[in-house]
Amino acid sequence: MPSPQTPTKPIRISYFSDVLCVWAYIAQIRLDELQTTFQDKIEIEPHFVSVFGNPREKLEQRWRDKGGFNGYSKHVQEVAKKFNHLTVHPDIWTRVIPASSTSCHLFLHAIQLLERKDIVQPSENVFEKAIWAFREAFFTKLANISQRTVQFAIAEALGLPTAAIQEQIDSGEAYAQLSQDFELAKDLTVSVSPTLIFNEGRQRLNGNVGYRVIEANIRELLHNPPDEQSWC
């Protein structure tokens, strides 16, 4: 009589992104599709990587000879036009230039802590909803999401307890979570947003990677778990 098959553990995917990155904004629909397709077969763990920690200096240097902020704005708009599932404000990166994505990432980690402490129900996925709300607010409405007042306004619109969020920041715990992201990104040499890390760091996909490529990597791991021998 054959022995019962041991259930396989979900594939853990570390997903690094910067909330101000247009490619991560574009890629959200791919993450949603992965969750729908694979459900409990995968676990996507969101992390932040500081690509736009100092966007003004970054863009002034890299786009100095390509039209500066106006040039980068046109680039972002041209990129977005290739994808019909989202919109980008025509004045993106010109009228409003957030000071730093780090402020956003800190605030979002404070929201994540609300889930971990059961202050809000984890099943409501408020952390993921908040990340999307931040991105959408910036890219479609030009909200200066690096400002704390704007961050609280977004949290209030999501029905989140703002006093509890502030407590996670004041206690230093949100800073600790953000520091862990920095250390993990350093250990895994992540510098691109978005980046997906599979198989405990042995596989990665960087930047604008199509859904089918991501799906193929997951299916390969499902059919050939990392702890099993494979001739290929």
C-alpha positions as protocol buffer text, in pm:
chain_id: "A"
residue {
  index: 1
  type: MET
  ca { x: 0 y: 0 z: 0 }
}
residue {
  index: 2
  type: PRO
  ca { x: 159 y: 332 z: -105 }
}
residue {
  index: 3
  type: SER
  ca { x: 241 y: 572 z: 173 }
}
residue {
  index: 4
  type: PRO
  ca { x: 49 y: 902 z: 177 }
}
residue {
  index: 5
  type: GLN
  ca { x: 226 y: 1182 z: -5 }
}
residue {
  index: 6
  type: THR
  ca { x: 384 y: 1442 z: 222 }
}
residue {
  index: 7
  type: PRO
  ca { x: 233 y: 1785 z: 160 }
}
residue {
  index: 8
  type: THR
  ca { x: 486 y: 2021 z: 8 }
}
residue {
  index: 9
  type: LYS
  ca { x: 563 y: 2345 z: 184 }
}
residue {
  index: 10
  type: PRO
  ca { x: 465 y: 2667 z: 8 }
}
residue {
  index: 11
  type: ILE
  ca { x: 735 y: 2823 z: -206 }
}
residue {
  index: 12
  type: ARG
  ca { x: 862 y: 3133 z: -33 }
}
residue {
  index: 13
  type: ILE
  ca { x: 921 y: 3432 z: -256 }
}
residue {
  index: 14
  type: SER
  ca { x: 1099 y: 3737 z: -117 }
}
residue {
  index: 15
  type: TYR
  ca { x: 971 y: 4037 z: -311 }
}
residue {
  index: 16
  type: PHE
  ca { x: 1177 y: 4356 z: -290 }
}
residue {
  index: 17
  type: SER
  ca { x: 1046 y: 4685 z: -424 }
}
residue {
  index: 18
  type: ASP
  ca { x: 1053 y: 5061 z: -377 }
}
residue {
  index: 19
  type: VAL
  ca { x: 713 y: 5224 z: -340 }
}
residue {
  index: 20
  type: LEU
  ca { x: 818 y: 5505 z: -579 }
}
residue {
  index: 21
  type: CYS
  ca { x: 937 y: 5266 z: -851 }
}
residue {
  index: 22
  type: VAL
  ca { x: 721 y: 5265 z: -1164 }
}
residue {
  index: 23
  type: TRP
  ca { x: 823 y: 4908 z: -1248 }
}
residue {
  index: 24
  type: ALA
  ca { x: 695 y: 4789 z: -910 }
}
residue {
  index: 25
  type: TYR
  ca { x: 375 y: 4985 z: -973 }
}
residue {
  index: 26
  type: ILE
  ca { x: 338 y: 4803 z: -1305 }
}
residue {
  index: 27
  type: ALA
  ca { x: 427 y: 4464 z: -1153 }
}
residue {
  index: 28
  type: GLN
  ca { x: 153 y: 4462 z: -887 }
}
residue {
  index: 29
  type: ILE
  ca { x: -95 y: 4301 z: -1126 }
}
residue {
  index: 30
  type: ARG
  ca { x: 151 y: 4014 z: -1175 }
}
residue {
  index: 31
  type: LEU
  ca { x: 173 y: 3953 z: -801 }
}
residue {
  index: 32
  type: ASP
  ca { x: -205 y: 3951 z: -777 }
}
residue {
  index: 33
  type: GLU
  ca { x: -225 y: 3697 z: -1059 }
}
residue {
  index: 34
  type: LEU
  ca { x: 37 y: 3476 z: -893 }
}
residue {
  index: 35
  type: GLN
  ca { x: -167 y: 3474 z: -571 }
}
residue {
  index: 36
  type: THR
  ca { x: -482 y: 3382 z: -764 }
}
residue {
  index: 37
  type: THR
  ca { x: -311 y: 3109 z: -966 }
}
residue {
  index: 38
  type: PHE
  ca { x: -103 y: 2941 z: -695 }
}
residue {
  index: 39
  type: GLN
  ca { x: -294 y: 3037 z: -378 }
}
residue {
  index: 40
  type: ASP
  ca { x: -151 y: 2839 z: -84 }
}
residue {
  index: 41
  type: LYS
  ca { x: 134 y: 2694 z: -293 }
}
residue {
  index: 42
  type: ILE
  ca { x: 333 y: 3016 z: -260 }
}
residue {
  index: 43
  type: GLU
  ca { x: 409 y: 3272 z: 11 }
}
residue {
  index: 44
  type: ILE
  ca { x: 510 y: 3617 z: -109 }
}
residue {
  index: 45
  type: GLU
  ca { x: 705 y: 3808 z: 155 }
}
residue {
  index: 46
  type: PRO
  ca { x: 717 y: 4183 z: 79 }
}
residue {
  index: 47
  type: HIS
  ca { x: 1037 y: 4372 z: 155 }
}
residue {
  index: 48
  type: PHE
  ca { x: 1157 y: 4719 z: 64 }
}
residue {
  index: 49
  type: VAL
  ca { x: 1476 y: 4818 z: -115 }
}
residue {
  index: 50
  type: SER
  ca { x: 1585 y: 5180 z: -112 }
}
residue {
  index: 51
  type: VAL
  ca { x: 1608 y: 5274 z: -480 }
}
residue {
  index: 52
  type: PHE
  ca { x: 1451 y: 5617 z: -429 }
}
residue {
  index: 53
  type: GLY
  ca { x: 1590 y: 5690 z: -84 }
}
residue {
  index: 54
  type: ASN
  ca { x: 1712 y: 6025 z: -217 }
}
residue {
  index: 55
  type: PRO
  ca { x: 1527 y: 6066 z: -549 }
}
residue {
  index: 56
  type: ARG
  ca { x: 1612 y: 6431 z: -613 }
}
residue {
  index: 57
  type: GLU
  ca { x: 1987 y: 6370 z: -606 }
}
residue {
  index: 58
  type: LYS
  ca { x: 1951 y: 6037 z: -789 }
}
residue {
  index: 59
  type: LEU
  ca { x: 1749 y: 6179 z: -1077 }
}
residue {
  index: 60
  type: GLU
  ca { x: 1946 y: 6504 z: -1100 }
}
residue {
  index: 61
  type: GLN
  ca { x: 2265 y: 6301 z: -1150 }
}
residue {
  index: 62
  type: ARG
  ca { x: 2136 y: 6025 z: -1377 }
}
residue {
  index: 63
  type: TRP
  ca { x: 1908 y: 6240 z: -1593 }
}
residue {
  index: 64
  type: ARG
  ca { x: 2119 y: 6556 z: -1607 }
}
residue {
  index: 65
  type: ASP
  ca { x: 2200 y: 6504 z: -1976 }
}
residue {
  index: 66
  type: LYS
  ca { x: 1861 y: 6353 z: -2065 }
}
residue {
  index: 67
  type: GLY
  ca { x: 1625 y: 6634 z: -1979 }
}
residue {
  index: 68
  type: GLY
  ca { x: 1640 y: 6620 z: -1600 }
}
residue {
  index: 69
  type: PHE
  ca { x: 1312 y: 6567 z: -1418 }
}
residue {
  index: 70
  type: ASN
  ca { x: 1113 y: 6649 z: -1734 }
}
residue {
  index: 71
  type: GLY
  ca { x: 1307 y: 6381 z: -1919 }
}
residue {
  index: 72
  type: TYR
  ca { x: 1248 y: 6126 z: -1647 }
}
residue {
  index: 73
  type: SER
  ca { x: 879 y: 6219 z: -1633 }
}
residue {
  index: 74
  type: LYS
  ca { x: 845 y: 6152 z: -2006 }
}
residue {
  index: 75
  type: HIS
  ca { x: 1028 y: 5822 z: -1963 }
}
residue {
  index: 76
  type: VAL
  ca { x: 789 y: 5708 z: -1688 }
}
residue {
  index: 77
  type: GLN
  ca { x: 487 y: 5810 z: -1894 }
}
residue {
  index: 78
  type: GLU
  ca { x: 616 y: 5627 z: -2202 }
}
residue {
  index: 79
  type: VAL
  ca { x: 675 y: 5315 z: -1995 }
}
residue {
  index: 80
  type: ALA
  ca { x: 326 y: 5331 z: -1846 }
}
residue {
  index: 81
  type: LYS
  ca { x: 160 y: 5371 z: -2188 }
}
residue {
  index: 82
  type: LYS
  ca { x: 271 y: 5017 z: -2273 }
}
residue {
  index: 83
  type: PHE
  ca { x: 46 y: 4877 z: -2001 }
}
residue {
  index: 84
  type: ASN
  ca { x: -329 y: 4930 z: -2018 }
}
residue {
  index: 85
  type: HIS
  ca { x: -404 y: 4826 z: -1660 }
}
residue {
  index: 86
  type: LEU
  ca { x: -280 y: 5148 z: -1497 }
}
residue {
  index: 87
  type: THR
  ca { x: -250 y: 5523 z: -1538 }
}
residue {
  index: 88
  type: VAL
  ca { x: 21 y: 5776 z: -1458 }
}
residue {
  index: 89
  type: HIS
  ca { x: -35 y: 6148 z: -1398 }
}
residue {
  index: 90
  type: PRO
  ca { x: 108 y: 6365 z: -1680 }
}
residue {
  index: 91
  type: ASP
  ca { x: 303 y: 6574 z: -1425 }
}
residue {
  index: 92
  type: ILE
  ca { x: 465 y: 6277 z: -1253 }
}
residue {
  index: 93
  type: TRP
  ca { x: 811 y: 6356 z: -1109 }
}
residue {
  index: 94
  type: THR
  ca { x: 788 y: 6725 z: -1208 }
}
residue {
  index: 95
  type: ARG
  ca { x: 524 y: 6908 z: -1003 }
}
residue {
  index: 96
  type: VAL
  ca { x: 574 y: 6685 z: -694 }
}
residue {
  index: 97
  type: ILE
  ca { x: 904 y: 6518 z: -603 }
}
residue {
  index: 98
  type: PRO
  ca { x: 883 y: 6318 z: -278 }
}
residue {
  index: 99
  type: ALA
  ca { x: 1187 y: 6365 z: -56 }
}
residue {
  index: 100
  type: SER
  ca { x: 1237 y: 5995 z: 13 }
}
residue {
  index: 101
  type: SER
  ca { x: 1070 y: 5656 z: -21 }
}
residue {
  index: 102
  type: THR
  ca { x: 1230 y: 5559 z: 311 }
}
residue {
  index: 103
  type: SER
  ca { x: 967 y: 5758 z: 499 }
}
residue {
  index: 104
  type: CYS
  ca { x: 696 y: 5561 z: 318 }
}
residue {
  index: 105
  type: HIS
  ca { x: 862 y: 5228 z: 386 }
}
residue {
  index: 106
  type: LEU
  ca { x: 888 y: 5306 z: 757 }
}
residue {
  index: 107
  type: PHE
  ca { x: 519 y: 5397 z: 777 }
}
residue {
  index: 108
  type: LEU
  ca { x: 419 y: 5086 z: 582 }
}
residue {
  index: 109
  type: HIS
  ca { x: 620 y: 4865 z: 818 }
}
residue {
  index: 110
  type: ALA
  ca { x: 428 y: 5022 z: 1105 }
}
residue {
  index: 111
  type: ILE
  ca { x: 108 y: 4909 z: 931 }
}
residue {
  index: 112
  type: GLN
  ca { x: 255 y: 4561 z: 885 }
}
residue {
  index: 113
  type: LEU
  ca { x: 316 y: 4544 z: 1261 }
}
residue {
  index: 114
  type: LEU
  ca { x: -56 y: 4604 z: 1319 }
}
residue {
  index: 115
  type: GLU
  ca { x: -119 y: 4276 z: 1138 }
}
residue {
  index: 116
  type: ARG
  ca { x: 152 y: 4088 z: 1324 }
}
residue {
  index: 117
  type: LYS
  ca { x: 15 y: 4205 z: 1658 }
}
residue {
  index: 118
  type: ASP
  ca { x: -348 y: 4130 z: 1560 }
}
residue {
  index: 119
  type: ILE
  ca { x: -441 y: 4495 z: 1610 }
}
residue {
  index: 120
  type: VAL
  ca { x: -602 y: 4452 z: 1269 }
}
residue {
  index: 121
  type: GLN
  ca { x: -705 y: 4120 z: 1118 }
}
residue {
  index: 122
  type: PRO
  ca { x: -426 y: 3967 z: 905 }
}
residue {
  index: 123
  type: SER
  ca { x: -694 y: 3826 z: 673 }
}
residue {
  index: 124
  type: GLU
  ca { x: -776 y: 4182 z: 568 }
}
residue {
  index: 125
  type: ASN
  ca { x: -433 y: 4216 z: 401 }
}
residue {
  index: 126
  type: VAL
  ca { x: -402 y: 4577 z: 511 }
}
residue {
  index: 127
  type: PHE
  ca { x: -26 y: 4583 z: 455 }
}
residue {
  index: 128
  type: GLU
  ca { x: -61 y: 4487 z: 88 }
}
residue {
  index: 129
  type: LYS
  ca { x: -356 y: 4723 z: 44 }
}
residue {
  index: 130
  type: ALA
  ca { x: -159 y: 5008 z: 199 }
}
residue {
  index: 131
  type: ILE
  ca { x: 141 y: 4951 z: -30 }
}
residue {
  index: 132
  type: TRP
  ca { x: -87 y: 4971 z: -333 }
}
residue {
  index: 133
  type: ALA
  ca { x: -269 y: 5275 z: -195 }
}
residue {
  index: 134
  type: PHE
  ca { x: 64 y: 5457 z: -153 }
}
residue {
  index: 135
  type: ARG
  ca { x: 175 y: 5376 z: -506 }
}
residue {
  index: 136
  type: GLU
  ca { x: -157 y: 5469 z: -660 }
}
residue {
  index: 137
  type: ALA
  ca { x: -173 y: 5796 z: -464 }
}
residue {
  index: 138
  type: PHE
  ca { x: 165 y: 5904 z: -599 }
}
residue {
  index: 139
  type: PHE
  ca { x: 144 y: 5784 z: -957 }
}
residue {
  index: 140
  type: THR
  ca { x: -216 y: 5886 z: -1028 }
}
residue {
  index: 141
  type: LYS
  ca { x: -279 y: 6182 z: -793 }
}
residue {
  index: 142
  type: LEU
  ca { x: 71 y: 6324 z: -735 }
}
residue {
  index: 143
  type: ALA
  ca { x: 29 y: 6284 z: -358 }
}
residue {
  index: 144
  type: ASN
  ca { x: 355 y: 6360 z: -181 }
}
residue {
  index: 145
  type: ILE
  ca { x: 360 y: 6027 z: -2 }
}
residue {
  index: 146
  type: SER
  ca { x: 689 y: 6099 z: 175 }
}
residue {
  index: 147
  type: GLN
  ca { x: 506 y: 6347 z: 399 }
}
residue {
  index: 148
  type: ARG
  ca { x: 368 y: 6208 z: 724 }
}
residue {
  index: 149
  type: THR
  ca { x: 39 y: 6403 z: 696 }
}
residue {
  index: 150
  type: VAL
  ca { x: -27 y: 6240 z: 357 }
}
residue {
  index: 151
  type: GLN
  ca { x: 62 y: 5899 z: 495 }
}
residue {
  index: 152
  type: PHE
  ca { x: -187 y: 5937 z: 779 }
}
residue {
  index: 153
  type: ALA
  ca { x: -453 y: 6056 z: 536 }
}
residue {
  index: 154
  type: ILE
  ca { x: -407 y: 5738 z: 330 }
}
residue {
  index: 155
  type: ALA
  ca { x: -420 y: 5525 z: 647 }
}
residue {
  index: 156
  type: GLU
  ca { x: -740 y: 5697 z: 758 }
}
residue {
  index: 157
  type: ALA
  ca { x: -897 y: 5637 z: 416 }
}
residue {
  index: 158
  type: LEU
  ca { x: -818 y: 5267 z: 463 }
}
residue {
  index: 159
  type: GLY
  ca { x: -986 y: 5273 z: 803 }
}
residue {
  index: 160
  type: LEU
  ca { x: -664 y: 5203 z: 993 }
}
residue {
  index: 161
  type: PRO
  ca { x: -601 y: 5311 z: 1355 }
}
residue {
  index: 162
  type: THR
  ca { x: -356 y: 5598 z: 1315 }
}
residue {
  index: 163
  type: ALA
  ca { x: -268 y: 5618 z: 1685 }
}
residue {
  index: 164
  type: ALA
  ca { x: -158 y: 5254 z: 1676 }
}
residue {
  index: 165
  type: ILE
  ca { x: 51 y: 5320 z: 1365 }
}
residue {
  index: 166
  type: GLN
  ca { x: 224 y: 5610 z: 1536 }
}
residue {
  index: 167
  type: GLU
  ca { x: 293 y: 5390 z: 1836 }
}
residue {
  index: 168
  type: GLN
  ca { x: 481 y: 5137 z: 1618 }
}
residue {
  index: 169
  type: ILE
  ca { x: 699 y: 5421 z: 1489 }
}
residue {
  index: 170
  type: ASP
  ca { x: 754 y: 5585 z: 1827 }
}
residue {
  index: 171
  type: SER
  ca { x: 850 y: 5254 z: 1988 }
}
residue {
  index: 172
  type: GLY
  ca { x: 1124 y: 5198 z: 1732 }
}
residue {
  index: 173
  type: GLU
  ca { x: 974 y: 4868 z: 1614 }
}
residue {
  index: 174
  type: ALA
  ca { x: 894 y: 4995 z: 1265 }
}
residue {
  index: 175
  type: TYR
  ca { x: 1255 y: 5113 z: 1235 }
}
residue {
  index: 176
  type: ALA
  ca { x: 1372 y: 4765 z: 1332 }
}
residue {
  index: 177
  type: GLN
  ca { x: 1159 y: 4610 z: 1057 }
}
residue {
  index: 178
  type: LEU
  ca { x: 1298 y: 4854 z: 802 }
}
residue {
  index: 179
  type: SER
  ca { x: 1652 y: 4784 z: 920 }
}
residue {
  index: 180
  type: GLN
  ca { x: 1591 y: 4412 z: 863 }
}
residue {
  index: 181
  type: ASP
  ca { x: 1495 y: 4489 z: 505 }
}
residue {
  index: 182
  type: PHE
  ca { x: 1815 y: 4687 z: 456 }
}
residue {
  index: 183
  type: GLU
  ca { x: 2024 y: 4402 z: 596 }
}
residue {
  index: 184
  type: LEU
  ca { x: 1843 y: 4137 z: 391 }
}
residue {
  index: 185
  type: ALA
  ca { x: 1880 y: 4339 z: 72 }
}
residue {
  index: 186
  type: LYS
  ca { x: 2250 y: 4376 z: 147 }
}
residue {
  index: 187
  type: ASP
  ca { x: 2296 y: 4004 z: 221 }
}
residue {
  index: 188
  type: LEU
  ca { x: 2116 y: 3907 z: -100 }
}
residue {
  index: 189
  type: THR
  ca { x: 2281 y: 4190 z: -301 }
}
residue {
  index: 190
  type: VAL
  ca { x: 1945 y: 4333 z: -405 }
}
residue {
  index: 191
  type: SER
  ca { x: 1968 y: 4676 z: -567 }
}
residue {
  index: 192
  type: VAL
  ca { x: 1690 y: 4662 z: -827 }
}
residue {
  index: 193
  type: SER
  ca { x: 1317 y: 4724 z: -786 }
}
residue {
  index: 194
  type: PRO
  ca { x: 1134 y: 4498 z: -820 }
}
residue {
  index: 195
  type: THR
  ca { x: 1336 y: 4183 z: -742 }
}
residue {
  index: 196
  type: LEU
  ca { x: 1195 y: 3837 z: -671 }
}
residue {
  index: 197
  type: ILE
  ca { x: 1414 y: 3594 z: -479 }
}
residue {
  index: 198
  type: PHE
  ca { x: 1337 y: 3220 z: -490 }
}
residue {
  index: 199
  type: ASN
  ca { x: 1496 y: 2908 z: -351 }
}
residue {
  index: 200
  type: GLU
  ca { x: 1667 y: 3074 z: -54 }
}
residue {
  index: 201
  type: GLY
  ca { x: 1858 y: 3316 z: -274 }
}
residue {
  index: 202
  type: ARG
  ca { x: 1966 y: 3072 z: -543 }
}
residue {
  index: 203
  type: GLN
  ca { x: 1724 y: 3212 z: -803 }
}
residue {
  index: 204
  type: ARG
  ca { x: 1622 y: 3570 z: -872 }
}
residue {
  index: 205
  type: LEU
  ca { x: 1431 y: 3775 z: -1124 }
}
residue {
  index: 206
  type: ASN
  ca { x: 1514 y: 4146 z: -1151 }
}
residue {
  index: 207
  type: GLY
  ca { x: 1325 y: 4438 z: -1298 }
}
residue {
  index: 208
  type: ASN
  ca { x: 1047 y: 4426 z: -1553 }
}
residue {
  index: 209
  type: VAL
  ca { x: 999 y: 4050 z: -1582 }
}
residue {
  index: 210
  type: GLY
  ca { x: 686 y: 3920 z: -1757 }
}
residue {
  index: 211
  type: TYR
  ca { x: 428 y: 3714 z: -1574 }
}
residue {
  index: 212
  type: ARG
  ca { x: 492 y: 3398 z: -1776 }
}
residue {
  index: 213
  type: VAL
  ca { x: 859 y: 3400 z: -1683 }
}
residue {
  index: 214
  type: ILE
  ca { x: 775 y: 3431 z: -1313 }
}
residue {
  index: 215
  type: GLU
  ca { x: 510 y: 3160 z: -1344 }
}
residue {
  index: 216
  type: ALA
  ca { x: 754 y: 2925 z: -1519 }
}
residue {
  index: 217
  type: ASN
  ca { x: 1007 y: 2964 z: -1236 }
}
residue {
  index: 218
  type: ILE
  ca { x: 742 y: 2881 z: -977 }
}
residue {
  index: 219
  type: ARG
  ca { x: 616 y: 2578 z: -1167 }
}
residue {
  index: 220
  type: GLU
  ca { x: 970 y: 2449 z: -1203 }
}
residue {
  index: 221
  type: LEU
  ca { x: 1019 y: 2472 z: -827 }
}
residue {
  index: 222
  type: LEU
  ca { x: 685 y: 2303 z: -765 }
}
residue {
  index: 223
  type: HIS
  ca { x: 783 y: 2011 z: -986 }
}
residue {
  index: 224
  type: ASN
  ca { x: 1144 y: 2001 z: -865 }
}
residue {
  index: 225
  type: PRO
  ca { x: 1158 y: 2108 z: -499 }
}
residue {
  index: 226
  type: PRO
  ca { x: 1502 y: 2240 z: -397 }
}
residue {
  index: 227
  type: ASP
  ca { x: 1556 y: 1958 z: -144 }
}
residue {
  index: 228
  type: GLU
  ca { x: 1510 y: 1687 z: -410 }
}
residue {
  index: 229
  type: GLN
  ca { x: 1773 y: 1568 z: -653 }
}
residue {
  index: 230
  type: SER
  ca { x: 1729 y: 1659 z: -1020 }
}
residue {
  index: 231
  type: TRP
  ca { x: 1944 y: 1549 z: -1309 }
}
residue {
  index: 232
  type: CYS
  ca { x: 1906 y: 1890 z: -1477 }
}
